[in-house]
């Protein structure tokens, strides 16, 4: 048993969970001192803060010559966020209200963002040109988010006033810098151990990313979403989760493809690739969540149960049928 690699992977995942939480918390505190509005804080802390570990892992994997690990990571994390994370939060808050047009449109964009990389992968690779298309899509997404003035009216409310002081600002700025550095070192450990797992068990790096790395980096987003749920900010939950999915599918994969194009290890046909099962469930997850959001004003516990079923069906299929595609 590769005990050393397992220890590095577990410790790195724990470190990236803790450091990601610190990144999100410090960004939230700094946002108040800068006078940011609630919508901007939600965007940068819930979505971009949570995607940071995935972005660092993706860049490190691309520089290390294993960009497929990032592809698997994005697919695995997005399936968890679209199913398990949404379902857990829905149960906790007893239903998520989705009347906001921004949240509804954001869910639609997330579903499109999920499909776009898979469409570009139809020839078996994500080229640098595909990377430019994905990053361009992310820029369009940001422009769309920030084009409405009515999203910059409400101030973000905090419980403590420490951040109003220079000492408080310095404290959380140093906290952000330190946690960011810890994220980088944690990503290094995750990429190293995942690559070693692929060699030891003779499986594609992407499948390690789907089943292990994706689950690890999805935990910070789940933590922050549950934190929002306990504070009564349910409207930010779905927006943050779908925002993270959209950014990982565009910004993260686009940056990775620009650094090192992603080439599937199997023949260039998605149906024959080792990622076919996970890709199928990713498309299913995106479409089902989009359907729930567009046809109702809230996500119910019944719909959460369906999302749970999809996630566990994905795990079962990968564990028991995935070997057929190796």
DANOR-V187552 format. One record per residue. N is the residue number from 1. RES is the residue in three letters. PHI is phi in radians with two decimals (999 if undefined). Layout:
[[N,RES,PHI] [N,RES,PHI]]
This chain:
[[1,UNK,999] [2,UNK,-1.38] [3,UNK,-1.08] [4,UNK,-1.11] [5,UNK,-1.15] [6,UNK,-1.10] [7,UNK,-1.08] [8,UNK,-1.09] [9,UNK,-1.12] [10,UNK,-1.12] [11,UNK,-1.12] [12,UNK,-1.16] [13,UNK,-1.14] [14,UNK,-1.09] [15,UNK,-1.14] [16,UNK,-1.29] [17,UNK,-1.15] [18,UNK,-1.14] [19,UNK,-1.15] [20,UNK,-1.15] [21,UNK,-1.09] [22,UNK,-1.13] [23,UNK,-1.04] [24,UNK,-1.11] [25,UNK,-1.11] [26,UNK,-1.18] [27,UNK,-1.11] [28,UNK,-1.08] [29,UNK,-1.17] [30,UNK,-1.11] [31,UNK,-1.04] [32,UNK,-1.19] [33,UNK,-1.15] [34,UNK,-1.58] [35,UNK,1.32] [36,UNK,-1.23] [37,UNK,-1.50] [38,UNK,-1.03] [39,UNK,-1.10] [40,UNK,-1.15] [41,UNK,-1.09] [42,UNK,-1.04] [43,UNK,-1.12] [44,UNK,-1.34] [45,UNK,-1.59] [46,UNK,-1.27] [47,UNK,-1.67] [48,UNK,-1.17] [49,UNK,-1.10] [50,UNK,-1.30] [51,UNK,-1.42] [52,UNK,-0.91] [53,UNK,-1.02] [54,UNK,-1.11] [55,UNK,-1.14] [56,UNK,-1.11] [57,UNK,-1.08] [58,UNK,-1.10] [59,UNK,-1.10] [60,UNK,-1.13] [61,UNK,-1.13] [62,UNK,-1.13] [63,UNK,-1.15] [64,UNK,-1.51] [65,UNK,1.45] [66,UNK,-2.21] [67,UNK,-1.12] [68,UNK,-1.07] [69,UNK,-1.07] [70,UNK,-1.18] [71,UNK,-1.04] [72,UNK,-1.12] [73,UNK,-1.05] [74,UNK,-1.10] [75,UNK,-1.09] [76,UNK,-1.09] [77,UNK,-1.13] [78,UNK,-1.13] [79,UNK,-1.08] [80,UNK,-1.11] [81,UNK,-1.16] [82,UNK,-1.32] [83,UNK,-2.05] [84,UNK,-1.05] [85,UNK,-1.13] [86,UNK,-1.08] [87,UNK,-1.12] [88,UNK,-1.07] [89,UNK,-1.12] [90,UNK,-1.11] [91,UNK,-1.13] [92,UNK,-1.10] [93,UNK,-1.62] [94,UNK,1.02] [95,UNK,1.93] [96,UNK,-1.81] [97,UNK,-1.32] [98,UNK,-2.22] [99,UNK,-1.33] [100,UNK,-1.07] [101,UNK,-1.15] [102,UNK,-1.12] [103,UNK,-1.15] [104,UNK,-1.10] [105,UNK,-1.16] [106,UNK,-1.11] [107,UNK,-1.15] [108,UNK,-1.09] [109,UNK,-1.13] [110,UNK,-1.08] [111,UNK,-1.11] [112,UNK,-1.16] [113,UNK,-1.11] [114,UNK,-1.14] [115,UNK,-1.35] [116,UNK,-1.04] [117,UNK,-1.08] [118,UNK,-1.17] [119,UNK,-1.14] [120,UNK,-1.19] [121,UNK,-1.46] [122,UNK,-1.10] [123,UNK,-1.65] [124,UNK,1.63] [125,UNK,-2.71] [126,UNK,-1.82] [127,UNK,-1.45] [128,UNK,-1.13] [129,UNK,-1.13] [130,UNK,-1.09] [131,UNK,-1.06] [132,UNK,-1.10] [133,UNK,-1.08] [134,UNK,-1.15] [135,UNK,-1.16] [136,UNK,-1.08] [137,UNK,-1.13] [138,UNK,-1.10] [139,UNK,-1.07] [140,UNK,-1.08] [141,UNK,-1.08] [142,UNK,-1.12] [143,UNK,-1.05] [144,UNK,-1.11] [145,UNK,-1.08] [146,UNK,-1.76] [147,UNK,-1.47] [148,UNK,-1.70] [149,UNK,-1.16] [150,UNK,-1.24] [151,UNK,-1.56] [152,UNK,-2.18] [153,UNK,-1.68] [154,UNK,-1.45] [155,UNK,-1.31] [156,UNK,-1.45] [157,UNK,-1.76] [158,UNK,-2.17] [159,UNK,-1.47] [160,UNK,-2.03] [161,UNK,-1.92] [162,UNK,-1.05] [163,UNK,-1.16] [164,UNK,-1.22] [165,UNK,-1.60] [166,UNK,-1.11] [167,UNK,-1.10] [168,UNK,-1.15] [169,UNK,-1.07] [170,UNK,-1.09] [171,UNK,-1.02] [172,UNK,-1.36] [173,UNK,-1.18] [174,UNK,-1.14] [175,UNK,-1.10] [176,UNK,-1.13] [177,UNK,-1.08] [178,UNK,-1.11] [179,UNK,-1.19] [180,UNK,-1.11] [181,UNK,-1.10] [182,UNK,-1.12] [183,UNK,-1.05] [184,UNK,-1.09] [185,UNK,-1.17] [186,UNK,-1.13] [187,UNK,-1.07] [188,UNK,-1.03] [189,UNK,-1.13] [190,UNK,-1.16] [191,UNK,-1.11] [192,UNK,-1.05] [193,UNK,-1.16] [194,UNK,-1.12] [195,UNK,-1.12] [196,UNK,-1.15] [197,UNK,-1.02] [198,UNK,-1.07] [199,UNK,-1.25] [200,UNK,-1.15] [201,UNK,-1.68] [202,UNK,0.98] [203,UNK,-2.25] [204,UNK,-1.07] [205,UNK,-1.02] [206,UNK,-1.08] [207,UNK,-1.22] [208,UNK,-1.09] [209,UNK,-1.11] [210,UNK,-1.12] [211,UNK,-1.55] [212,UNK,-1.89] [213,UNK,-1.14] [214,UNK,-1.02] [215,UNK,-1.16] [216,UNK,-1.12] [217,UNK,-1.41] [218,UNK,-1.39] [219,UNK,-1.10] [220,UNK,-1.04] [221,UNK,-1.15] [222,UNK,-1.12] [223,UNK,-1.04] [224,UNK,-1.20] [225,UNK,-1.14] [226,UNK,-1.16] [227,UNK,-1.11] [228,UNK,-1.11] [229,UNK,-1.08] [230,UNK,-1.22] [231,UNK,-1.73] [232,UNK,1.41] [233,UNK,-1.76] [234,UNK,-1.14] [235,UNK,-1.13] [236,UNK,-1.40] [237,UNK,-1.11] [238,UNK,-1.15] [239,UNK,-1.09] [240,UNK,-1.20] [241,UNK,-1.14] [242,UNK,-1.20] [243,UNK,-1.13] [244,UNK,-1.12] [245,UNK,-1.10] [246,UNK,-1.10] [247,UNK,-1.23] [248,UNK,-1.17] [249,UNK,-1.33] [250,UNK,-1.97] [251,UNK,-1.12] [252,UNK,-1.14] [253,UNK,-1.14] [254,UNK,-1.12] [255,UNK,-1.13] [256,UNK,-1.09] [257,UNK,-1.11] [258,UNK,-1.15] [259,UNK,-1.29] [260,UNK,-2.65] [261,UNK,-0.89] [262,UNK,-1.60] [263,UNK,-2.03] [264,UNK,-1.14] [265,UNK,-1.31] [266,UNK,-1.72] [267,UNK,-0.93] [268,UNK,-1.26] [269,UNK,-2.38] [270,UNK,-1.02] [271,UNK,-1.16] [272,UNK,-1.75] [273,UNK,-1.46] [274,UNK,-1.23] [275,UNK,-1.84] [276,UNK,-1.10] [277,UNK,-1.14] [278,UNK,-1.14] [279,UNK,-1.12] [280,UNK,-1.09] [281,UNK,-1.24] [282,UNK,-1.13] [283,UNK,-1.09] [284,UNK,-1.06] [285,UNK,-1.08] [286,UNK,-1.10] [287,UNK,-1.21] [288,UNK,-1.11] [289,UNK,-1.13] [290,UNK,-1.03] [291,UNK,-1.10] [292,UNK,-1.09] [293,UNK,-1.21] [294,UNK,-1.37] [295,UNK,-1.87] [296,UNK,-2.65] [297,UNK,-1.54] [298,UNK,-2.76] [299,UNK,-1.56] [300,UNK,-1.79] [301,UNK,-1.14] [302,UNK,-1.10] [303,UNK,-1.20] [304,UNK,-1.09] [305,UNK,-1.09] [306,UNK,-1.11] [307,UNK,-1.12] [308,UNK,-1.03] [309,UNK,-1.04] [310,UNK,-1.09] [311,UNK,-1.12] [312,UNK,-1.25] [313,UNK,-1.14] [314,UNK,-1.08] [315,UNK,-1.06] [316,UNK,-1.06] [317,UNK,-1.12] [318,UNK,-1.17] [319,UNK,-1.29] [320,UNK,-1.84] [321,UNK,-2.07] [322,UNK,-1.03] [323,UNK,-1.14] [324,UNK,-1.16] [325,UNK,-1.83] [326,UNK,-1.52]]
